[in-house]
Amino acid sequence: MILYYNRDRLYRHVPDALVTSMTETIHALARAVADKQQLDTAIIQTFNLKKMQSTDAIFKFRLPGAYRCLVKYIEHDSEVFEGEPGLILLEIVEHDAQGRVARHIEGDAIELASYEAVPLEMEPSDSLDATEQALLDADLSKAYLRMMHVAKSIPFEDFMTRFNHPDRKALYPLSENQRLALEDEGPTLMMGCAGSGKTLVLIARALKQAHYVAKQGYFTFTSLLKESAAALFHHYSSAEGIEGQVDFHVIKDFMLEQLGLTDKQYFSLERYLTWYHDTQLSNKYLWLQNIGPIDLWIEIRGLIKGYAGHGHVRIKAVQNMDQYISKTELQTLRNSGIIRKAEGSHGTYIIEDEAQLLNHVQDTAHPLRRKLHELDRDTPLMSEFEYVEAMHDKYTEYDEDTRKKIYTFARDVYQKHLETHTLYDDNDLARGLLKKIDHRTVEFLDFVFIDELQDLTELQTLALAKLATNPQDVMMSGDVSQIINPTFFVKGRIGLIFRNRLKTDLNQRIALEENYRNSTAIVTIVKKLLTLRQDILGTYNEDIVEDSIRLEKSEGIPYLVHTDNDNMLEVMHLWLNVPKVAIIVASTKTKKTLLKHFGVTGETNIYTVQEVKGQEFDKTILYNILTEHRRAWEDIMDRNIDKSGHIINRHRYYFNLFYVALTRSIDNVFLYENHTDLQIYQALQDAFEPLEEDLSLLLDIKEYQSEAARRTQAEDHFIAGDYARARTYYRQLNDPRQAAICTGHIHLQAGRFNEAVAHLYQFREYHETAYTYVNDDDLLIFKLLIGRRLKKLDLATIDTLLSNKKLIDLCTPYRNTAIHERLIKDALKLMGDLYRTRFEHAIQKVKGDAHGKVRSPRQSA
């Protein structure tokens, strides 16, 4: 059964001494309803449930201490858990107040499908006591209630833990907009603001469909998002009638597995940055100093390799087209302006009108049609013509000369590096998956969910959508205000991809405007920021006007910090490495400057906006987010801007950057700017509270500095793949073991596999991970030792791999490391096993030879 409740409000007027005994009674009632799957006569009698007079749907049952709990029984949840009964715990009141409170709650006939906060009309003779007033002040609504699935066998200790300390990521009954997303026909692209419950809706739909959809796949960008979504689903997956399967995936892990590749072959952003800096590319190609490694990565990943094409095809330059079409047809197409011959080329043609060309070769078996499809799928980079000459200005910020340099670099340096070392980036994986889909060598899904769509390339989106047996069975979510890459995700482009490639229209009418994360004060600032952007840059179809919804969140206050830079740095120093708080800056350069100032090596809780995206903290300091881009902000506020092409996207980028930084905080955000004369600062300052008092007192965060909080923060960072920050916290906890494990994973991310394997060898639980990276000759000692332990290599194979090498000699390179003693010990044990086996084989051979010599004459006879 499903229990709907708000623990803090339910017990707000109950003495602490009675809470446990009351919870025991609620637990017993919930288990009884879960067992019978209904509120039957026996349960009514056992718990002395009585319907309240003058109400149609409110019941009461007795609790310890002359208290009563008012509850509404739901026979069937029609929203998510089909067939599950439910209990809405409305209020715990003293005996004398129960009647009046129940009548007020009854109000406009509360039903599960429309349980909204409404003004409760009072009869003239009624008066409100403190309990009733508190009830009205709470704005009781569906969004205010958590949903908890209760199994008939749940022990009281487990129930008490979940009831009193529910996860922040829990299901809530859905708002009207969220219910639309639950029921709308797809394919669906659901856009929502920060904290609007996009993941909640996806999981709610997955749970609802699991009653009748056999196999669903949920895809997201990071391990943290995957684990969070999976945990939310599994909290409720034991509900009655849920039989379907939902598999949760990190996108790159799923694609690597499908293609039979290892993580060692994945060219991540971290490995790219290591390669970029280690090879000193900006010194070899001086023009790169004006672009920077991150923007270069975005341009290559998002456009040159990840763009799905202007319309129906991705590759518009076709070499030797006359091999796939007759000369007569070729001439007809040229005369009609559908194609043209590329300048300076003998056999390359440029497609001018994709739709007309595909209409001309409608048969999917036509050689040219097949060739166009193969080019789309198998060509790593779009053609130089498409990127340098034909790319829309609104998708790139670079002029044609710079685009030519970038394209040449992408083709001759970047892609060549990948192919030489058998590496694959996100788009290579997506193309590989598309090929398997074409060959139908993947397992197709009944329904596909894609979260954080704005972080995916178009090729990734297309490949994942094609995993659905029916393209209508796809649901995606994203937030255009959180796009902080200069190469922008464009909502309208996704609609074109579905229409042109999947032959279906995309449902884009759902927008989630409710912000459940940030305080009302922070949402007010966000609204002012959006209004400013619309006034200066114009209105966009995907703009979302946010509304703050009260849950259990506190009404945190945003502050403008008025002090000098030195004093601010002293305060920020107090925040270093403290869990649940973050210092957010605009660029890597500023972050490095602060780390150097504070004498910090490695990572801490100072984040760039790009790094902090997707995370949330109780409190944040925003340090010079506006000042860092003061020239751009002054141009924007002076309206000295060009609204055409890519320039408008560049201006929108600054609004999005500030938006993401603002919305990371649940409670308080502290904005500090060196340049308080900025027009954007002055335009927003009225929405903040000025902070001029003792900063060390008002920014005090000692409550977060417990050992348990640090360990939780370390574990969260590790799950998210943020191993450098996890290591910082483990070192603070004096946990060298976990810190060393983090170091091993840091080496893995950077592509330093020798160092990674050496670190992880110390920890047996990571031998499986380490073994996937030991194919190189210089890691032979680890391959042999780990392979033997994991039973992946037998002694005969090990003997063959050793050839004339000696195990002890293979340990020599690690003589001055922490693992040398362990290596020697394990090597000696393996040597003993090898010698014993060789000795046994030798004895068997001698016996066999002797036996053969005795029998040979008889056999001859």
N, C-alpha and C positions, 0 to 999 in steps of 0.2 A: 504494500500500500504506500501511498505518497502522503507525507506529512508536510503541510504548509505552515510556516511559522516565522516569527521574528523573535529570537530568544531574548534580546535586550529589552524589547518593549513588553514582551509577555511577562517577564519577571520584575518589571521596573518598580512595582510597589509591594514586592514580596520580601519578607525578611530573609536574609542569607541562610539562616538556620533551617528554613523550610524548603530550600530550593532542591536539594537532593531527593528528599522524600516525595516532593511533587513530581520530579522528573521520573521517579520510579513508577508512579501511577500512570503518567503519560506513556511511558515505555510499555507497560503492561497492556494498556488499551490499544496502542498501535500494533503490538505483536498479535493481539487477539484478532483485530480486523485483518491483518496480513494473513493470518492462518485461515480464517474463514472466507477471505476475499469479499466480505460484506459485513454490514452492521446488523447482525441477526438478534433474535429475541434473547438468546442466552447472554450475549455480550451486553445488551441493554440492561438486563437484570443484574448481571455480575457487577457492573460499574454504576448501577443506579442512574442511568442516563434518562433525563427528562427533557421533553420539549418545553421551551420557554413560552409562557403565555403571551398572547398578542404577537407572536412571530410565526412564520411559516417554516423556517429552516434552521433556527438556532436552538442548540441543545446545551445542557449543562451537565457536568458530572462533578462529584465531590472530590476535593483535595484536602490534604492535612491542614489543620489550623483554621477551620471554619471558612475556607476559601472555596470558590467554585471556578471551574474552567468553562468558559463559553466556547463552543465548538460548532462548526458547520460540517455536516457529513456530505461527501460527494460520492454518489453511487458509481459513476464512471467518469474518468478524466477524458474529455473529448479532445484535448489539445495535443498531448504528447504520448501519454501512457495509456493506450487504448485498453479498456477493460479493467484498469486498476482503480480500486476505490481510494478515496482520499479523506483526510481530516484537516480542516483549516482551524488551527488554534488561534482564536480571536483575542481573548483577553482573560486574565486571571483576576477575579474581583472578590471582594469580601461579600459575604452573604447578603447584606442589606442593599448593595448596589446592583446586584445582578439583573434585576428586572428592568430597571431604567436603561442600563447599558445595553442589554440585549435588544430592547425596542429601538434604540438609536442605531445600533449596528444593522438591524433589519432594514431600516431606511427604505431604500428603493429595491427591495427584493434582491439581495446579493446572490448572484450566481457565479459559478467558476468562470464562465466565459466572459463575464463583464464585471468583474470584481474591482470597481474603480473607486477612487476617492471622490465622494460626493458630499455636498453640504447636507448634514443630517437635520431634518426639520424636527423641532421640539414642540411638544404639546404645551399649552400655556401653563398648565399646572406643574410641569416638570422643572426641575432645577438641576444644574450640573454640579456634582461634587468634584473633588480633585481628580479622582480616577477617571470619570467621564470626560473631564476637560483634557486630561492627558491623552485619552483615546482620540479625541477630535484633533488635537494638536499634532498627532502622529501622522496625519494624512494617510490613514490606512488605505493601502492600494495593493493591487497584485504585485507591482514591482517591488513592494516593500517586503515581500515574503520569500524566504528561501524554500526550496523544495528538497526534501530528504526522503530517499527511498528506504523503507523499513522492511526487512525480511522477517519472516516469522521466527527465525532462529537466532536473531541478533542478540548477543548477550548484553546485559545492562551496561557493563563497563564500556563496550564499544559504542553503544547508543549514547551514553553520557558524553563520551569524548566527542563524537560527531555533532551531537546536539548543542553542546556548550562551546565547542571550538570548531565551527564549520570552516571549510576552506574558503578563501576569498573567491576562488573560481568555483562558484556553485550555480546550479540552475535556479532561475527565478521564473515565476509565471510570466508569460510574454506580454509585451505591450501590443497595441493594435498594429503598429507597423511591423513588429517582429512576427506576429501571427500571419500577416500577409506573406511574409517570406517563407513561412512554414507551409503554406498552402498553394502558393503560386505555381503555375506551370513553367517549366524551364525550356531551354537553358536560362539560368538566372545569374545576373551580376548584381549583387547587393552591395551598395556603397554605404559606408557609415563613418561617422566621426570617431575620434579616439574615445575608447571606453564605452562604445554604444552597444556592446553585446553581440558583435558580429560572430565571434566564435561560439557564444551561447546559442545563437540561432542555428548555426551549422550543426552543432551537436544535438540540439533539440530535434532538428529534422532527421538526423541520422538515427536517433532513438525511435522516432515515430515510424520511419520507414523500415526499421529493423523488425517490425511486426510482420512485414510481408515482402521485403526486399532481401534477397539472399546474401548478396556480396556487394559491399560498398567500400570505396577507397577514399581516404582522407589524406590530402597532400599539403604540406606546409614547408616553410623555408628553413627553419632551424630545429635543433633537437629540443630546445626548451619549449617551443610552441607545440611540437609534436607530443611531448610528454604531458604538457598541460592539457591539451585536448583529449588525449587518451585517458588521462586520469578522470577528467570530467565525465566522459562517456561511461567508463567502467564503474563509476559511483552508482549509476542507475541501470546498468545493463542487465541486472538480475531481476528486473521488474517482470511481472506476468506478461507473457506473450511475446517477449523480445527473443527472437530466435536467429535473426540474421547476423551476419558477420561484418564487422567494420575493421579494416586494417589501416593503421596509422603509419605514415611514411614521411621521412625527410626526403625531399625531392631528389637530391643528388644521390643519396644512399639507395633509393629505389631504382634509379636509372643505372647506377653502377652494377647493382645486383642483376638487373634484367639483361645487361650487356656482358655479364661475366667478367667484369673488371674489378679491380681492387682500389681501395682508397689511395693507394700509392700512385695510381695513375690519374688521380683527379687533380686538375690544375685549379686550385682554389685561389681566392683573392690573396690569402696569406702567402701562398707559394709564389704567386705572381709578384708580389711586393718584394719577397726575398730575392727572386731572380732579377727584378728590375734594379734593385740596389746593389746586389753582389756583382752584377756585370757592368755597373756604372753606365747605364744606358743614356742618362741625361748628359754625360760627358762625351759620349760617342755621337749623339744626335742632339746638338745644342738647342734646336727648336723645341725639344721636349721640356726644357726649363720653363717655357711659357705656358705649358699645359699641366704638367704634373702627373704622377703615376695614377692617381685615383680617377681623374677626369679622362685620362687615356683609356683606362680599363673600362669605364662606363661607355665610352664611345665605341670601343671594339665589341664589348659584350652586348650592349643594348641595340646598336644599329648595324655595324658592319657584319656581325655574325648572328645577331638575334632578331633582326627585323624580318617580318614575314612577307614583306613586299607591299607595293603600293595598292595592289588590288588582288587579282586572281592568281598571279604567279610571283615567285620571289626572285627568280633570276630572269632578267629581261634581255640579256646579251647571249645569243645562242651561236656557238661556233658551228661551221659546216652545216647550216640549216638545210642546204640543198640535198643532204644525205637522207633527210627524213620527210621530204616533200617533193613533188614533181616540179620540174622547171616551170610548167604552165601555172601551177598553183602559186609558186614562188613569185612569179611575175604579177599575177593577179593581186596577191597580198601587197606587193610593193606599189602597184598602181593605185590601190585603194587607200594607201597611207597607213595600213595596219602594221607594216614593218618597214624598216629602212636599213640600208647597208651601212655598217659602221665605217667611219672615215679611216682610211689607211689600211683597211682589212679586205682580204679577198673573199672570205667565206663567213664572216661574222655578221649577224643581223641583229638589230635592236627592235624589240617589240614596242610599238607605239600605242596600240590599242589592244589590251589583253582580252577584254570581253569579246571583241569581234574575232580575234584570232581563235579563241576557244570555241566560239560559235561555228567557225569555219571547219574546225577539226573536232566535231562533237563526239565522234566514236572514241571511247577510251582506249581502244586497241590501235588507234592511228599512231604510226611511228613518231610523229612530231609530238602528239599529246603525251605519249609515254616518255619521250625524251625530256619534255618540259617538267614532268613530274619527277623524273630522276634527278634532273638538275636542281630542282627545289630542295630535294631531300639530301642529296649527296654532296653538294657544293658547300664547302665550309664558309666562304665569304661571299657576300653579294658582289656583283661585278663592279669594277672600278667606275664604269659609266653610271651605274645606279647610285653609288654613294657620292662620287665627286660631282657629277653633273646633274643628276635627276633627283637627288634627295631634297625633300621639302625643307625649307628654311626653319619651319616651326619645330622640326625634330632634331636639329643640330645647331650648335651655337658658333660653328667655325665657318670661315669663308672658304671659297673653293680651293685656293692655294694651300691652305692648311689641311683641308680634307685630303688633298692629293698626297701630302706627306704622311698623314695618319694612315691612309689606305696602304701606301707602299710599306710602311712599317708593319702594319698588321699582317700583310701578305708575306713579306720577305724576312721578317724578324720574329714576330710573335708566333704566327702559325707554323713557320719553319721550326722554331724551337719545340713546339708541341709535337709535331710529326717526327722530329729527330729522336725525341725521348719517349715516344709513345704515350703522350699525355692527352687528356681530354678535358675541355672546359665545359661549362653548363650547356652551351649550344651544341657542342659535339655530341654530348650525351643525348640531348633532345633529338638530334638528327638520327642517331643510332636507334633510339626508341621508335621513331617514326618508321624506320626501315623494318623493324621487327613487327610493327603494327601492320604494315603493308603485306608482309609475308605471313601474317596471322600466327606468329610464334610467341605471342604474349597471352596472358590470361585477361580477357576483357571483363569489365565490371558492370554491374547493374546500375550503379550510381557513382558519380565522382564528385568529391568536394575539393575545392582549391582555395586555400586561405592565403591572405597577404598577397593578393594577385599583383599589386603594384610593384612588388619586388622581383617578379619573374620577367624573363624575356618573352617576346611573342612566340618564339619557337617552342619554349618550354610550355607555355599555355596551350598551344595547338597540340603538342604531343600528349599532354595529360588529358585534354578534352577528348582526344581520339581513343582513349582507353575505355570510354563509355560505349556500351553496345549500341545505345541510342543517343545521339548528340543532344537530345532534349533533356537527358538525365544528367545534367551537369549543373552544379551550383558553385558560384565563386563569390568571394568577398574581397573588398579592398577599400582604401581610403586615399583619395587624391590629395588631400591636404597633408599627407605624410610622405609625399614623394619629394625627396630632398636630393635627387640626382639631377644634374643639368640635362641629361637625356631623359625626357619625361615619358612615363606611362601615360597613354592617352586613352581615356575611357571609350571614345567613339571608335578607336581602332579595333578594340576587342569585338565590337558589334560587326565591323566589316569582316573580320577574320571568320566569325561564325557564319555570316551570310555567304561569303565567297568560298570558304573552304569546307564548311560543314553543312552548307545548304539549309540553314535554319536561322530564324530571327532570334536575337538575344533579348530576353526580358530585362530591361534596365530601369524599371520604374520604381524599384524599392530603394528607399533611402532611410537609413536609421539616424534620427536626429537627436535621440536621447543620450545624454552623456552621463553614465552611471559612475564614472571614475572620479572626475574632478569636482571640486567644490563649486557652488554657485558663483562665487566670486571669480574663480579662474575661468569659468565658462563665460562670464560677462566680458572678460578681457578678450577671449577668443572671438566673441561676437563683434566686439569693436574692431578687432583686427580684420575680420572678414568684411565688415562694412567698409572699412578703409580701402581694402583691396578691390572690392567691387566698384567703389566710387572712382578709384584711380585707374584700375586696369580693365574694368568692365566685368560683367556678370558671365558666369559659365554655367552650362546646364548641370554640371555635377556639383555645384556649390551646395553645401549643406549648412543650414542655420541650426546651430546646436541649442539644445534645451537641457538644463541641469535637472536631474531626477534624484530626489533624496532616497538613499537607501540607509545603510548603517554608517555611511561615511560621515566624517565630521565636516563642519562648515569651515574649512581652512581659509586662512587669510593670505592673500598675496601682498608682499611688501616691496617697496622701493627702498633700497639701502643707501642712506646718505652718509658717506664717510670718505676718507681718502683711501688711495689704493693700498698703502702700507698697512693700514688698520684692517682693511678687507682681507688682505693676504694672511694676516695673523689669525683672523676668524676662520678662514678656509683651512688653515693648517690644523685646526681642531677637528675638522670634518674628515680628514684623511683616514681611509681604511675603516670608516664607521659604517656598519650595515644599515640598510634601508634609507640611506641618504646619498645624494650624488651632487657633484659639481660638474656643470655642463658648460662647455666652451664651443666656440664656432668652428675651430679648425685644429688640425694636427699640430700646426706651428705653435699656437697658443698653449696647447696641452703640453708639448715638449718644454716650452719655456717655464710653465708652472712646475713640472716635474723636476726640472733642473733647479729651480728656485727652492723647492722644498727638499732637495737632496734625495729624491725618490728614484730608485732603479726598478725597472719592471713596471707593472701596471698597478693602479690603485683605483679609487672611485672617482677619478677625474675622467670624464667622457667627452668625446666630440658628439655633436648632434647625430652624426651618422651612426656612431657606436651605440648610443642610448636608445635609438629608435626601437620600439617594440617592448621596452621595459617600463616599469613603474616603480616609484619610490615614495616614501612618506613625505620627505622634504627634499627640495632641490635648491641649489644656488645656480643662477644663470649669470655667468661672468662674461661681461662685454660681448654678448651675443649680437647686439645692435652696433656697438662701437666698431667691432671688427669689420663691418661692411658699411661704415658711415657714409662713404662717398655714394655708394649705390642707393642707400636710404634717402640721402638728400636729393638725389636726382629723382627718385620715385615721388617723394613728398612735394618737390617743386614741379612735378608733372612734366619734367624735362626728359621725356622718355618716348621711345618709338614703340608703338603698339603692334607692329607688324612682325610676322615671322617668328624666328626663334628668340628675338629680343624680349617679347612679352613673356615667354616662358622663363627667361633668365630673371626677370623682375619678380615673377611669381615665386621663384625659388626662394627668395629672401623671406617672403611671407611664410612659406611652408617651413623654412628653417626655424623661424621663431615660434611657429605653431607647435611643431614637434617638441621643442625645448619646453614650452609652457605646459604642455599636457602630460609631462612625465610625472608630475607631482600629484599625489592624492590629497595631501593636507595643505602644506605651505610651500610657496615658491618665493625665493628672495632674489630680486633682480638688482644686479649691480652693474652700472655703466660708468666708465670714465668720462664719457662725453654726454652729459645730461642736457646739453643744449640741442641735441638732435630733435628734429621735428616729430619723428615717429615716437620718440620717448615722451615728448610733451603731449602728444595726442592721446597717449594711453595712460598717462600718470594718474589721472583722476580715478581710474579703476583700481589703483593700488593704495595701500596704506603706507604712509611715509614712516621710515624706521630710522630714528636718530639717537636712540637711547644706547645703553650699554649693550653692544652687539654680542659680546661673549655670553651675556645672560640670555638674551632673546633668541640667539641661535644655538642654545645649549641642546646637545643631542646625547647626553650621557645615558639616557634611558635605552638607547639602542646598542650600547657597548658591552652587552653581556656576552659571555662565552658561547651560550646557545645561539644567540643572534648571529655571531660571527660564523659559527659552523654552518648554520642554515644558509647564510649568504655564500659561503664557500661552496657548498653543495649545489646551490642554484647556479652559480657561475660555471661549475664543472659540467652540469647537465647541459647548459647553454653552449658549451664549447669555448667558453671564455676562460681558458686554462691559466693565462697569465694572472688575471685577477683572482682566480681561485687559489693559485699558489701563494699570492700575497696574504690572503686570509689564513691559509693553513700555516704559513710561517709565523704569523702572529699568534696562532693557537699552539705553537711549539709542536707541530705535527709534521716531522720531517718525512715520514713515510708518504703521506698524501701529497706533500709538496713535491717530492721526487716523482711521484706518479704524474703530477701536473707538468713537471719539466719534460718528462717523456712525451706527453701529448703536445706540448708546445713545439718540440722538435718535429713531431709528425706533421703538424699543421704547416710548418715552414719547409717541409720536404727534406729535412736533415735526418734521414732514416737510420744511418749508422748510430748516431747519438741517441735517437729515440729507442732503438732496439736495446742498446746497452743499458739505458735507464730502466726500461720496462722489464728487462730480464730479472731484475731483483724481485719482481712481484708475480707470483705464479698465476694469479687471477687474470693477468694481462698477457700471459704467454700466447694465448690464441690470437690476440691482436698483433703481438710482435711477430708471430710466425708468418703473417701475410706480407711482411717486408723483408724476408731473409733470402731472397733468391740470388743476390749478388755474391760473388766469390769472397769478397772481404767480410761477409757476414756468415761464412760457412760454419764457424764454430757454434753460432746461435741456431742455425738451421739444424745442425746435427743434435745438439743438446735438447732444444725445444721439441724438435720432431720426434725424438726418442721418447720424451716425457709424455707428449700428447698422443703417442702411438700412431703417428702419421708416417714414421719411417721405421722399418725393421732393421735388424743388425746387418743383414746382408746388403741392404741398400746403403746403409751408413758406411760399410766397408768399401763399397764401390765408389761412393762420393769422396771418401778420404783419399783413395788412390795411394800415392806415396807420401801424402802429407801426414804429419804427426799432430795429434790433438793438442799436446802441450805447446807446440810451436804456434798453433792458431790462437792460443791465449795470450801470447807475448804482447801484442799491441795494447792490451788492457792492463799491463803490469802496474801502472801508476793510477789505476782507477779503483773506485770503491767495490767494484764487482769482481776484481781479479781473484781474490781468495775463493769466492763462490764458484767462479769459472773453473779454477784448478780442481776444486773438490768434485764438481760434477763431471769434469773431463776425466779425472782418475777413475771415477765409478764407471763411466762409459768404457774406458780403456779396459777395465777389468772384465766387463761384459763381453767386449770384443775378443779379448785374449781367450777367455773361457770358451766362447763359441768357436773360435779358430782351433783351439786345442781339441774340442769335441769333434769338429769336422775332420781334423787330422786323424784322430783315432778311428773314426768311422771309415775314413778312406783306407787306412792301413788294414783294418779288419776286412774291408771289402776287397782290397787287393789280395790279401792272403786267402780269403775264401775263394776268390776267383782262380787263384793258382791251383788250389786243391781240386776244384771241380773241373777245371779245364780238360784234363785227360779223359775224365768220364764223359764229358760232353762230346769230346772228339770221338770217343769210342761209340 
